[in-house]
Amino acid sequence: MLSRVMSLFSARRPDLRQRGNLFYIALVLRLAGVGLLAWIGWVHWVLYHDEGYHFIPNVGPFFLLDAIAGIVLALVLLAWPRPIVGLASAGFVASTILALVISLTVGLLGFNESIHANYVVLALVVESITVAVLLAWTVLAAWAIPRGTDSAG
């Protein structure tokens, strides 16, 4: 069991080719995760650049950071499909959800978001789906890490 948990942090490539239909399920989940991460990056760019969020003191630069992070993580997951990338990506998206919820409820760094603002409800739904997709892919990928002879159990 511990070796499976530790496989989340492995740099080894998952081998799902011998797993039949799981290969296709994992591929669809990974590509969906890539697309959703890119969408999250795009939305944050639109909010930052076109919707004026770059003028918001303290919070504005985080929208640019989220835009960059979403695109970078999408590219990394596409080019280097490892469980640690899926886990980091899910953590990134979960943190954006948390920041949005805090901003909607008590405010974040002096900024209170409105549920009626552009992309807020859509972001909550899509980002929640993204976390689920990324975690599902991460579990499948970690399960498919080949066990070496040096691995216990």
HELIX and SHEET records of a PDB file:
HELIX    1   1 LEU A    2  MET A    6  1                                   5    
HELIX    2   2 SER A    7  PHE A    9  5                                   3    
HELIX    3   3 ARG A   17  ARG A   19  5                                   3    
HELIX    4   4 ASN A   21  HIS A   49  1                                  29    
HELIX    5   5 TYR A   53  PHE A   55  5                                   3    
HELIX    6   6 GLY A   60  ALA A   79  1                                  20    
HELIX    7   7 PRO A   83  THR A  105  1                                  23    
HELIX    8   8 VAL A  120  TRP A  143  1                                  24    
END                                                                             
